[in-house]
Amino acid sequence: MAKNNTEKTEGFDTEEMTVELDLEDGTKVTCAIVTILTVDGKDYIALLPLSEDGENTDGEVWFYHYHENPDDPNEEPELGYIEDDEEYEAVADAFDEYLDNAEFDELVD
């Protein structure tokens, strides 16, 4: 379900972590990993879906449950759907706070 890629972006010497998702309709979508959030003791991942040319033009972000096997760090993490609306809203609020902090950090630097 997921794989990590390391890419050099033009003008930057940064690693971009990506994951490839298999969607229900059989298509595959490559997503940039934005961050992993912990909300109410559970881990979630924020993903930015990318087009075939590696761009995201609509700013849409996808949230999933995120679970790593603590006994085997080499095992692929598991992603799962967030089906509860309140839980999804809590994750979206935590992501908004993450973005606010990231913007503040950029202003300070």
All heavy atoms as an XYZ file, in Angstrom:
873
protein
N       0.813     -1.184      0.000
C       0.000      0.000      0.000
C       0.861      1.254      0.000
O       0.543      2.211     -0.651
C      -0.916     -0.010      1.218
C      -1.719      1.249      1.365
S      -2.835      1.128      2.738
C      -3.808      2.552      2.407
N       1.939      1.271      0.723
C       2.731      2.491      0.836
C       4.173      2.210      0.483
O       4.687      1.135      0.741
C       2.639      3.026      2.262
N       4.811      3.201     -0.112
C       6.244      3.093     -0.340
C       6.846      4.479     -0.188
O       6.193      5.483     -0.419
C       6.565      2.482     -1.687
C       6.320      3.380     -2.872
C       6.761      2.699     -4.141
C       6.632      3.679     -5.294
N       7.094      3.152     -6.531
N       8.068      4.525      0.242
C       8.744      5.807      0.449
C       9.667      6.076     -0.722
O      10.352      5.183     -1.197
C       9.560      5.789      1.740
C       8.675      5.709      2.953
O       7.569      6.211      2.955
N       9.168      5.085      3.995
N       9.707      7.309     -1.157
C      10.609      7.739     -2.218
C      11.424      8.910     -1.704
O      10.930      9.725     -0.949
C       9.830      8.227     -3.451
C       9.070      7.128     -4.123
O       9.501      5.995     -4.140
N       7.922      7.460     -4.674
N      12.650      8.982     -2.111
C      13.471     10.139     -1.807
C      13.702     10.871     -3.109
O      14.144     10.283     -4.082
C      14.824      9.709     -1.203
O      14.569      8.923     -0.058
C      15.658     10.905     -0.837
N      13.375     12.154     -3.117
C      13.517     12.929     -4.343
C      14.251     14.217     -4.031
O      14.115     14.769     -2.956
C      12.140     13.294     -4.910
C      11.311     12.099     -5.307
C       9.946     12.514     -5.826
O       9.631     13.723     -5.864
O       9.201     11.620     -6.197
N      15.016     14.707     -4.982
C      15.597     16.047     -4.865
C      14.714     16.972     -5.673
O      14.463     16.740     -6.848
C      17.021     16.075     -5.405
C      17.995     15.410     -4.497
C      19.369     15.921     -4.756
C      20.267     15.333     -3.689
N      21.488     16.030     -3.545
N      14.213     18.003     -5.004
C      13.384     18.960     -5.713
C      14.274     20.057     -6.264
O      15.308     20.364     -5.702
C      12.318     19.555     -4.772
O      12.979     20.099     -3.640
C      11.328     18.500     -4.322
N      13.858     20.617     -7.383
C      14.672     21.620     -8.061
C      14.928     22.807     -7.134
O      14.018     23.387     -6.569
C      13.932     22.091     -9.317
C      14.830     22.812    -10.277
C      14.145     23.022    -11.601
O      13.563     22.056    -12.122
O      14.198     24.153    -12.092
N      16.192     23.118     -6.919
C      16.553     24.238     -6.082
C      16.657     23.910     -4.607
O      17.031     24.746     -3.812
N      16.316     22.698     -4.216
C      16.343     22.324     -2.809
C      17.132     21.037     -2.637
O      17.094     20.154     -3.486
C      14.925     22.076     -2.275
C      14.064     23.296     -2.303
C      13.190     23.512     -3.351
C      14.128     24.235     -1.285
C      12.388     24.633     -3.383
C      13.317     25.362     -1.308
C      12.452     25.565     -2.353
N      17.835     20.912     -1.513
C      18.505     19.662     -1.157
C      17.729     18.995     -0.035
O      18.248     18.708      1.032
C      19.950     19.925     -0.691
C      20.898     20.074     -1.844
O      20.545     19.637     -2.954
O      21.994     20.617     -1.646
N      16.449     18.760     -0.264
C      15.605     18.175      0.768
C      15.124     16.807      0.317
O      15.044     16.512     -0.872
C      14.378     19.059      1.054
O      13.628     19.195     -0.147
C      14.795     20.427      1.565
N      14.799     15.977      1.298
C      14.178     14.694      0.988
C      12.677     14.883      1.065
O      12.170     15.493      1.998
C      14.596     13.640      2.009
C      15.991     13.133      1.831
C      16.276     11.942      2.734
O      15.368     11.496      3.454
O      17.407     11.471      2.696
N      11.981     14.377      0.090
C      10.531     14.424      0.120
C      10.036     12.999      0.278
O      10.294     12.154     -0.567
C       9.981     15.044     -1.161
C       8.475     15.122     -1.162
C       7.957     15.792     -2.395
O       8.237     16.968     -2.607
O       7.259     15.098     -3.165
N       9.358     12.759      1.356
C       8.807     11.432      1.596
C       7.451     11.351      0.909
O       6.629     12.258      1.044
C       8.644     11.195      3.094
C       9.958     11.198      3.854
S      11.032      9.819      3.438
C      10.112      8.479      4.156
N       7.262     10.287      0.158
C       5.983     10.074     -0.507
C       5.469      8.681     -0.181
O       6.214      7.809      0.256
C       6.090     10.230     -2.038
O       7.015      9.275     -2.540
C       6.504     11.635     -2.428
N       4.194      8.499     -0.404
C       3.540      7.220     -0.220
C       2.631      7.018     -1.431
O       2.084      7.974     -1.968
C       2.754      7.182      1.120
C       1.654      8.212      1.136
C       2.216      5.816      1.419
N       2.530      5.781     -1.890
C       1.634      5.467     -3.003
C       0.415      4.753     -2.452
O       0.541      3.712     -1.805
C       2.344      4.593     -4.033
C       1.549      4.422     -5.301
C       2.336      3.704     -6.373
O       2.306      2.454     -6.350
O       2.966      4.375     -7.194
N      -0.760      5.339     -2.686
C      -2.008      4.769     -2.191
C      -2.747      4.052     -3.309
O      -2.810      4.542     -4.438
C      -2.920      5.873     -1.647
C      -2.435      6.664     -0.454
C      -3.482      7.702     -0.077
C      -2.131      5.763      0.718
N      -3.313      2.895     -2.970
C      -4.203      2.178     -3.871
C      -5.629      2.583     -3.502
O      -6.104      2.262     -2.408
C      -4.043      0.662     -3.714
C      -2.660      0.185     -4.114
O      -2.096      0.729     -5.065
O      -2.138     -0.739     -3.447
N      -6.307      3.295     -4.392
C      -7.659      3.751     -4.122
C      -8.671      2.649     -4.415
O      -8.371      1.670     -5.103
C      -7.968      4.999     -4.946
C      -7.033      6.189     -4.724
C      -7.479      7.374     -5.578
C      -6.976      6.574     -3.253
N      -9.877      2.831     -3.882
C     -10.923      1.821     -4.044
C     -11.275      1.556     -5.496
O     -11.684      0.456     -5.851
C     -12.179      2.237     -3.271
C     -12.011      2.144     -1.775
C     -13.260      2.561     -1.017
O     -14.216      3.086     -1.625
O     -13.268      2.361      0.205
N     -11.106      2.567     -6.371
C     -11.462      2.386     -7.778
C     -10.337      1.732     -8.592
O     -10.419      1.620     -9.801
C     -11.879      3.713     -8.412
C     -10.740      4.723     -8.493
O      -9.600      4.403     -8.074
O     -10.988      5.847     -8.978
N      -9.267      1.316     -7.894
C      -8.171      0.626     -8.560
C      -7.042      1.524     -9.027
O      -6.017      1.042     -9.491
N      -7.219      2.832     -8.930
C      -6.145      3.733     -9.333
C      -5.134      3.892     -8.204
O      -5.423      3.591     -7.042
C      -6.699      5.130     -9.713
O      -7.370      5.688     -8.584
C      -7.643      5.045    -10.896
N      -3.954      4.358     -8.568
C      -2.898      4.625     -7.592
C      -2.617      6.119     -7.597
O      -2.604      6.751     -8.650
C      -1.625      3.870     -7.943
C      -1.754      2.368     -7.825
C      -0.449      1.675     -8.177
C      -0.631      0.180     -8.217
N      -0.246     -0.477     -7.008
N      -2.396      6.667     -6.397
C      -2.100      8.083     -6.263
C      -0.860      8.227     -5.397
O      -0.775      7.628     -4.326
C      -3.269      8.859     -5.609
C      -2.897     10.313     -5.371
C      -4.517      8.758     -6.458
N       0.109      8.990     -5.891
C       1.291      9.303     -5.092
C       0.978     10.544     -4.270
O       0.453     11.528     -4.794
C       2.510      9.550     -5.993
O       2.764      8.364     -6.748
C       3.741      9.888     -5.160
N       1.303     10.475     -2.977
C       1.038     11.586     -2.070
C       2.315     11.956     -1.325
O       3.076     11.080     -0.918
C      -0.014     11.202     -1.028
S      -1.627     10.778     -1.708
N       2.524     13.241     -1.143
C       3.614     13.720     -0.295
C       3.148     13.628      1.153
O       2.004     13.953      1.469
C       3.974     15.158     -0.643
N       4.037     13.162      2.018
C       3.721     13.104      3.443
C       3.989     14.487      4.022
O       5.116     14.979      3.983
C       4.566     12.037      4.156
C       4.265     10.662      3.575
C       4.312     12.070      5.665
C       5.187      9.556      4.066
N       2.944     15.112      4.547
C       3.074     16.443      5.123
C       3.564     16.330      6.561
O       4.554     16.938      6.943
C       1.746     17.221      5.057
C       1.896     18.591      5.691
C       1.257     17.326      3.624
N       2.863     15.533      7.362
C       3.236     15.352      8.760
C       2.460     14.180      9.347
O       1.486     13.710      8.766
C       2.970     16.630      9.579
O       3.552     16.487     10.886
C       1.491     16.924      9.720
N       2.925     13.743     10.506
C       2.196     12.763     11.309
C       1.777     13.491     12.577
O       2.598     14.134     13.236
C       3.054     11.530     11.608
C       3.372     10.811     10.296
C       2.334     10.600     12.584
C       4.339      9.670     10.419
N       0.496     13.424     12.891
C      -0.079     14.118     14.038
C      -0.547     13.117     15.077
O      -0.994     12.028     14.721
C      -1.289     14.946     13.601
C      -1.096     15.965     12.494
C      -2.441     16.386     11.925
C      -0.362     17.170     13.048
N      -0.489     13.482     16.340
C      -1.075     12.683     17.401
C      -2.230     13.476     17.988
O      -2.060     14.616     18.415
C      -0.042     12.356     18.497
O       1.045     11.650     17.897
C      -0.662     11.484     19.581
N      -3.411     12.870     17.963
C      -4.623     13.500     18.484
C      -5.295     12.491     19.405
O      -5.579     11.359     18.992
C      -5.587     13.910     17.347
C      -6.863     14.522     17.906
C      -4.911     14.853     16.374
N      -5.526     12.885     20.649
C      -6.160     12.013     21.643
C      -5.475     10.651     21.729
O      -6.127      9.611     21.800
C      -7.648     11.840     21.344
C      -8.428     13.144     21.490
O      -8.016     14.003     22.296
O      -9.447     13.311     20.785
N      -4.153     10.660     21.665
C      -3.376      9.433     21.830
C      -3.307      8.545     20.606
O      -2.726      7.463     20.661
N      -3.886      8.974     19.487
C      -3.848      8.191     18.247
C      -3.033      8.949     17.212
O      -3.041     10.174     17.180
C      -5.254      7.947     17.699
C      -6.138      7.115     18.600
C      -7.504      6.972     17.972
C      -8.462      6.232     18.888
N      -9.818      6.192     18.316
N      -2.346      8.198     16.334
C      -1.535      8.812     15.277
C      -2.322      8.887     13.974
O      -3.057      7.961     13.615
C      -0.252      8.018     15.053
C       0.721      8.154     16.206
O       0.685      9.187     16.909
O       1.525      7.233     16.406
N      -2.123     10.009     13.279
C      -2.753     10.253     11.985
C      -1.692     10.800     11.044
O      -0.713     11.402     11.475
C      -3.889     11.279     12.116
C      -4.965     10.839     13.072
C      -4.895     11.136     14.427
C      -6.049     10.099     12.619
C      -5.868     10.715     15.311
C      -7.036      9.671     13.501
C      -6.928      9.982     14.852
O      -7.912      9.558     15.714
N      -1.904     10.590      9.749
C      -0.975     11.103      8.750
C      -1.724     12.058      7.832
O      -2.888     11.810      7.484
C      -0.312      9.936      7.970
C       0.854     10.439      7.135
C      -1.332      9.175      7.143
C       1.738      9.330      6.580
N      -1.063     13.157      7.487
C      -1.615     14.129      6.544
C      -0.871     13.966      5.229
O       0.359     14.033      5.193
C      -1.452     15.551      7.079
N      -1.614     13.718      4.161
C      -1.035     13.467      2.844
C      -1.520     14.494      1.836
O      -2.686     14.891      1.843
C      -1.427     12.070      2.351
C      -1.035     10.898      3.238
C      -1.626      9.606      2.691
C       0.466     10.802      3.356
N      -0.614     14.905      0.959
C      -0.923     15.847     -0.104
C      -0.904     15.076     -1.425
O       0.161     14.666     -1.894
C       0.135     16.952     -0.118
C      -0.102     18.157     -0.988
C      -1.298     18.964     -0.479
C       1.144     19.027     -0.997
N      -2.087     14.806     -2.022
C      -2.110     14.058     -3.285
C      -1.431     14.845     -4.401
O      -1.623     16.047     -4.523
C      -3.599     13.848     -3.566
C      -4.316     14.838     -2.720
C      -3.421     15.204     -1.581
N      -0.625     14.134     -5.194
C       0.150     14.767     -6.262
C      -0.329     14.282     -7.626
O      -0.705     13.120     -7.786
C       1.636     14.432     -6.104
C       2.271     14.810     -4.770
C       3.695     14.294     -4.700
C       2.222     16.309     -4.543
N      -0.263     15.159     -8.598
C      -0.579     14.782     -9.972
C       0.589     13.984    -10.544
O       1.622     13.821     -9.889
C      -0.838     16.033    -10.818
O       0.355     16.797    -10.906
N       0.442     13.537    -11.778
C       1.509     12.753    -12.410
C       2.811     13.540    -12.542
O       3.887     12.959    -12.574
C       1.050     12.251    -13.781
C       0.007     11.153    -13.678
C      -0.409     10.636    -15.036
O       0.292     10.902    -16.040
O      -1.446      9.946    -15.099
N       2.710     14.873    -12.596
C       3.929     15.679    -12.700
C       4.444     16.134    -11.329
O       5.312     16.991    -11.236
C       3.727     16.879    -13.635
C       2.620     17.814    -13.183
O       1.957     17.535    -12.162
O       2.417     18.845    -13.848
N       3.901     15.535    -10.248
C       4.400     15.803     -8.907
C       3.906     17.091     -8.287
O       4.484     17.595     -7.339
N       2.798     17.623     -8.796
C       2.259     18.885     -8.297
C       0.937     18.652     -7.579
O       0.239     17.676     -7.814
C       2.023     19.861     -9.459
C       3.274     20.226    -10.218
C       4.259     21.056     -9.406
O       3.807     21.913     -8.634
O       5.468     20.828     -9.549
N       0.593     19.592     -6.699
C      -0.729     19.632     -6.090
C      -1.267     21.020     -6.350
O      -0.742     21.999     -5.821
C      -0.672     19.354     -4.588
C      -2.045     19.463     -3.946
O      -2.564     20.549     -3.771
N      -2.631     18.333     -3.619
N      -2.303     21.110     -7.173
C      -2.807     22.415     -7.573
C      -4.021     22.873     -6.778
O      -4.328     24.051     -6.770
C      -3.165     22.422     -9.077
O      -4.121     21.383     -9.315
C      -1.930     22.209     -9.924
N      -4.703     21.948     -6.085
C      -5.926     22.345     -5.390
C      -5.762     22.487     -3.879
O      -6.678     22.938     -3.201
C      -7.077     21.382     -5.712
C      -6.809     19.962     -5.250
O      -5.803     19.718     -4.553
O      -7.629     19.077     -5.579
N      -4.608     22.118     -3.331
C      -4.363     22.272     -1.903
C      -5.096     21.263     -1.034
O      -5.088     21.376      0.188
N      -5.718     20.275     -1.660
C      -6.444     19.254     -0.910
C      -5.466     18.398     -0.106
O      -4.404     18.020     -0.589
C      -7.238     18.371     -1.881
C      -8.091     17.342     -1.211
C      -8.921     16.547     -2.211
O      -8.607     16.541     -3.410
O      -9.882     15.929     -1.763
N      -5.831     18.104      1.148
C      -5.032     17.262      2.030
C      -5.919     16.118      2.498
O      -7.087     16.320      2.818
C      -4.509     18.068      3.248
C      -3.745     17.178      4.209
C      -3.632     19.224      2.787
N      -5.350     14.902      2.530
C      -6.081     13.728      2.993
C      -5.539     13.302      4.345
O      -4.330     13.315      4.574
C      -5.925     12.574      2.008
C      -6.495     12.834      0.641
C      -7.359     13.821      0.268
C      -6.233     12.084     -0.544
N      -7.642     13.728     -1.070
C      -6.969     12.666     -1.596
C      -5.452     10.971     -0.817
C      -6.949     12.174     -2.893
C      -5.428     10.484     -2.115
C      -6.178     11.073     -3.138
N      -6.453     12.902      5.257
C      -6.067     12.419      6.575
C      -6.423     10.941      6.715
O      -7.498     10.524      6.294
C      -6.804     13.202      7.680
C      -6.579     14.688      7.620
C      -7.631     15.550      7.367
C      -5.325     15.223      7.826
C      -7.440     16.922      7.319
C      -5.112     16.595      7.777
C      -6.177     17.446      7.529
N      -5.498     10.175      7.320
C      -5.709      8.754      7.572
C      -5.205      8.402      8.965
O      -4.296      9.054      9.486
C      -4.912      7.894      6.570
C      -5.440      7.911      5.170
C      -4.965      8.833      4.244
C      -6.398      7.000      4.752
C      -5.433      8.859      2.944
C      -6.876      7.018      3.449
C      -6.389      7.943      2.558
O      -6.860      7.955      1.273
N      -5.785      7.325      9.541
C      -5.183      6.724     10.721
C      -3.801      6.242     10.315
O      -3.602      5.806      9.170
C      -5.977      5.481     11.182
C      -7.280      5.791     11.823
N      -7.389      6.159     13.127
C      -8.539      5.768     11.322
C      -8.653      6.352     13.424
N      -9.381      6.130     12.337
N      -2.858      6.259     11.231
C      -1.484      5.846     10.939
C      -1.014      4.954     12.077
O      -1.132      5.315     13.251
C      -0.594      7.081     10.831
C       0.860      6.781     10.576
C       1.317      6.558      9.289
C       1.772      6.728     11.624
C       2.657      6.295      9.043
C       3.119      6.464     11.384
C       3.551      6.252     10.092
O       4.868      5.987      9.853
N      -0.489      3.771     11.719
C      -0.017      2.845     12.745
C       1.259      2.153     12.280
O       1.297      1.593     11.188
C      -1.076      1.786     13.057
C      -0.604      0.752     14.025
N      -0.443      1.000     15.371
C      -0.228     -0.531     13.840
C       0.010     -0.083     15.970
N       0.155     -1.022     15.057
N       2.289      2.242     13.124
C       3.538      1.515     12.878
C       3.614      0.348     13.854
O       3.147      0.458     14.987
C       4.747      2.422     13.102
C       4.926      3.476     12.049
C       6.202      4.288     12.260
O       7.091      3.851     13.013
O       6.293      5.371     11.670
N       4.233     -0.737     13.416
C       4.455     -1.886     14.287
C       5.685     -1.596     15.144
O       6.799     -1.561     14.620
C       4.651     -3.148     13.454
C       4.836     -4.389     14.290
O       5.025     -4.327     15.513
N       4.784     -5.544     13.642
N       5.518     -1.414     16.454
C       6.675     -1.085     17.301
C       7.679     -2.236     17.400
O       8.845     -2.005     17.712
C       6.048     -0.769     18.656
C       4.720     -1.450     18.645
C       4.280     -1.485     17.200
N       7.237     -3.455     17.098
C       8.127     -4.610     17.185
C       8.947     -4.823     15.923
O       9.915     -5.582     15.929
C       7.319     -5.880     17.489
C       6.596     -5.782     18.819
O       7.146     -5.146     19.755
O       5.475     -6.313     18.920
N       8.537     -4.188     14.815
C       9.253     -4.362     13.547
C       9.289     -3.031     12.799
O       8.379     -2.713     12.024
C       8.576     -5.432     12.686
C       9.345     -5.728     11.411
O      10.406     -5.092     11.168
O       8.890     -6.592     10.643
N      10.347     -2.221     13.014
C      10.414     -0.919     12.364
C      10.531     -0.989     10.844
O      10.310     -0.002     10.151
C      11.663     -0.268     12.979
C      12.464     -1.405     13.515
C      11.497     -2.502     13.852
N      10.859     -2.156     10.291
C      10.969     -2.304      8.840
C       9.632     -2.623      8.175
O       9.517     -2.571      6.959
C      11.992     -3.384      8.493
C      13.385     -2.988      8.919
O      13.770     -1.822      8.800
N      14.145     -3.937      9.435
N       8.636     -2.976      8.973
C       7.314     -3.287      8.430
C       6.645     -2.001      7.952
O       6.766     -0.955      8.575
C       6.465     -3.948      9.523
C       5.119     -4.424      9.049
C       4.350     -5.129     10.163
O       4.937     -6.010     10.819
O       3.178     -4.772     10.366
N       5.944     -2.092      6.820
C       5.245     -0.924      6.287
C       4.183     -0.461      7.267
O       3.434     -1.263      7.809
C       4.557     -1.272      4.969
C       5.411     -1.053      3.770
C       4.617     -1.177      2.477
O       3.407     -0.891      2.471
O       5.225     -1.557      1.478
N       4.079      0.852      7.497
C       3.005      1.372      8.344
C       1.647      1.084      7.715
O       1.528      0.967      6.499
C       3.264      2.879      8.391
C       4.675      3.044      7.954
C       4.980      1.900      7.043
N       0.629      0.991      8.552
C      -0.731      0.778      8.073
C      -1.491      2.092      8.099
O      -1.357      2.871      9.034
C      -1.453     -0.233      8.964
C      -0.898     -1.631      8.874
C      -1.652     -2.604      9.773
O      -2.830     -2.333     10.115
O      -1.055     -3.621     10.136
N      -2.267      2.335      7.047
C      -3.134      3.504      6.974
C      -4.576      3.035      6.983
O      -4.892      2.000      6.407
C      -2.864      4.314      5.702
C      -1.436      4.790      5.462
C      -1.372      5.618      4.197
C      -0.908      5.562      6.636
N      -5.446      3.804      7.628
C      -6.858      3.439      7.674
C      -7.734      4.674      7.566
O      -7.324      5.794      7.877
N      -8.960      4.459      7.129
C      -9.909      5.554      6.965
C     -10.380      6.080      8.317
O     -10.510      5.326      9.279
C     -11.134      5.095      6.164
C     -10.817      4.775      4.732
C     -10.823      3.462      4.289
C     -10.509      5.773      3.821
C     -10.521      3.155      2.972
C     -10.202      5.476      2.506
C     -10.212      4.164      2.091
O      -9.909      3.868      0.797
N     -10.662      7.365      8.370
C     -11.279      7.986      9.536
C     -12.762      8.083      9.207
O     -13.156      8.855      8.337
C     -10.690      9.389      9.803
C      -9.185      9.295     10.022
C     -11.390     10.026     11.002
C      -8.488     10.641     10.070
N     -13.574      7.297      9.896
C     -14.985      7.234      9.545
C     -15.865      8.108     10.428
O     -16.992      8.424     10.065
C     -15.457      5.789      9.562
C     -14.719      4.984      8.495
C     -15.205      3.560      8.355
O     -16.301      3.244      8.853
O     -14.479      2.766      7.738
N     -15.374      8.516     11.595
C     -16.147      9.325     12.525
C     -15.935     10.811     12.221
O     -14.793     11.279     12.163
C     -15.712      8.996     13.961
C     -16.484      9.788     14.986
O     -17.631      9.390     15.271
O     -15.943     10.797     15.480
N     -17.028     11.549     12.028
C     -16.936     12.969     11.667
C     -16.249     13.796     12.746
O     -15.446     14.688     12.433
C     -18.322     13.550     11.374
C     -18.924     13.025     10.076
O     -18.161     12.502      9.235
O     -20.152     13.137      9.905
N     -16.558     13.537     14.008
C     -15.938     14.293     15.099
C     -14.432     14.026     15.163
O     -13.637     14.942     15.387
C     -16.592     13.947     16.433
C     -17.975     14.535     16.586
C     -18.594     14.209     17.931
O     -17.854     14.044     18.926
O     -19.835     14.121     17.980
N     -14.064     12.772     14.965
C     -12.647     12.409     14.965
C     -11.930     13.111     13.807
O     -10.845     13.671     13.971
C     -12.502     10.892     14.841
C     -11.087     10.387     14.862
C     -11.005      8.865     14.722
O     -12.027      8.199     14.414
O      -9.897      8.341     14.912
N     -12.558     13.126     12.624
C     -11.977     13.777     11.462
C     -11.800     15.277     11.731
O     -10.758     15.850     11.408
C     -12.859     13.560     10.224
C     -12.234     14.103      8.970
C     -11.410     13.295      8.191
C     -12.442     15.424      8.575
C     -10.811     13.795      7.034
C     -11.842     15.923      7.432
C     -11.036     15.110      6.668
O     -10.439     15.606      5.544
N     -12.804     15.909     12.323
C     -12.725     17.345     12.634
C     -11.593     17.628     13.617
O     -10.890     18.641     13.484
C     -14.058     17.860     13.179
C     -15.134     18.004     12.127
C     -14.741     18.965     11.013
O     -14.165     20.037     11.290
O     -15.007     18.635      9.843
N     -11.392     16.745     14.603
C     -10.309     16.924     15.569
C      -8.952     16.860     14.872
O      -8.044     17.639     15.169
C     -10.403     15.877     16.679
N      -8.813     15.933     13.919
C      -7.565     15.809     13.161
C      -7.370     17.035     12.273
O      -6.270     17.589     12.188
C      -7.544     14.500     12.332
C      -6.326     14.443     11.432
C      -7.593     13.285     13.255
N      -8.430     17.489     11.613
C      -8.340     18.679     10.755
C      -7.949     19.908     11.578
O      -7.123     20.720     11.142
C      -9.667     18.906     10.028
N      -8.515     20.038     12.790
C      -8.156     21.160     13.663
C      -6.689     21.082     14.077
O      -5.983     22.095     14.102
C      -9.048     21.189     14.906
C     -10.474     21.611     14.595
O     -10.731     22.151     13.498
O     -11.351     21.369     15.458
N      -6.214     19.867     14.404
C      -4.804     19.683     14.776
C      -3.896     20.028     13.595
O      -2.824     20.615     13.768
C      -4.555     18.255     15.253
N      -4.323     19.687     12.374
C      -3.537     20.008     11.185
C      -3.496     21.521     10.969
O      -2.444     22.072     10.642
C      -4.107     19.294      9.955
C      -3.308     19.538      8.714
C      -2.053     18.972      8.561
C      -3.795     20.344      7.699
C      -1.291     19.200      7.416
C      -3.053     20.570      6.547
C      -1.799     19.994      6.414
N      -4.623     22.199     11.164
C      -4.643     23.659     11.045
C      -3.674     24.290     12.042
O      -2.955     25.237     11.708
C      -6.051     24.207     11.268
C      -6.978     23.935     10.094
O      -6.482     23.628      8.987
O      -8.205     24.024     10.289
N      -3.647     23.754     13.260
C      -2.716     24.259     14.278
C      -1.272     24.001     13.853
O      -0.405     24.857     14.021
C      -3.010     23.585     15.613
C      -2.214     24.154     16.760
C      -2.625     23.555     18.091
O      -3.833     23.398     18.336
O      -1.706     23.258     18.876
N      -1.018     22.821     13.280
C       0.317     22.497     12.755
C       0.734     23.529     11.699
O       1.856     24.025     11.714
C       0.320     21.077     12.174
C       1.495     20.793     11.270
C       2.733     20.448     11.802
C       1.364     20.893      9.885
C       3.824     20.203     10.967
C       2.441     20.652      9.049
C       3.671     20.306      9.597
O       4.740     20.078      8.764
N      -0.188     23.843     10.774
C       0.116     24.826      9.727
C       0.378     26.204     10.312
O       1.305     26.897      9.888
C      -1.015     24.899      8.705
C      -1.198     23.698      7.791
C      -2.397     23.914      6.867
C       0.052     23.405      6.992
N      -0.433     26.586     11.301
C      -0.225     27.891     11.948
C       1.156     27.952     12.589
O       1.861     28.954     12.460
C      -1.292     28.150     13.014
C      -2.661     28.429     12.411
O      -2.741     28.705     11.187
O      -3.657     28.356     13.156
N       1.567     26.887     13.266
C       2.892     26.844     13.901
C       3.990     26.850     12.861
O       5.029     27.489     13.061
C       3.022     25.627     14.815
C       2.173     25.753     16.056
O       1.839     26.844     16.499
N       1.795     24.611     16.612
N       3.792     26.150     11.749
C       4.810     26.105     10.693
C       4.996     27.493     10.083
O       6.113     27.925      9.812
C       4.426     25.086      9.628
N       3.888     28.207      9.863
C       3.973     29.555      9.318
C       4.672     30.483     10.292
O       5.489     31.310      9.911
C       2.573     30.087      8.991
C       1.957     29.428      7.767
C       0.533     29.885      7.519
O       0.095     30.889      8.119
O      -0.140     29.244      6.712
N       4.386     30.342     11.592
C       5.027     31.166     12.604
C       6.529     30.898     12.623
O       7.326     31.818     12.676
C       4.419     30.888     13.993
C       5.095     31.662     15.086
C       4.827     33.014     15.270
C       6.010     31.042     15.934
C       5.463     33.735     16.272
C       6.637     31.755     16.936
C       6.362     33.102     17.105
N       6.905     29.604     12.550
C       8.328     29.247     12.538
C       9.047     29.861     11.350
O      10.184     30.300     11.457
C       8.508     27.728     12.529
C       8.121     27.091     13.864
O       7.981     27.838     14.865
O       7.949     25.858     13.896
N       8.381     29.907     10.171
C       8.998     30.510      8.987
C       9.203     32.005      9.192
O      10.207     32.560      8.764
C       8.119     30.270      7.756
C       8.201     28.855      7.215
C       7.345     28.662      5.980
O       6.975     29.672      5.330
O       7.042     27.510      5.664
N       8.266     32.657      9.865
C       8.406     34.091     10.112
C       9.551     34.375     11.074
O      10.272     35.351     10.918
C       7.101     34.654     10.704
C       5.911     34.718      9.753
C       4.665     35.164     10.523
C       6.169     35.677      8.607
N       9.726     33.506     12.075
C      10.769     33.690     13.074
C      12.144     33.436     12.469
O      13.107     34.128     12.765
C      10.531     32.782     14.306
C      11.705     32.823     15.252
C       9.245     33.195     15.008
N      12.249     32.432     11.615
C      13.543     32.087     10.987
C      13.878     33.153     10.024
O      14.627     33.681      9.575
C      13.481     30.743     10.271
C      13.374     29.606     11.272
O      13.686     29.806     12.454
O      12.960     28.506     10.843
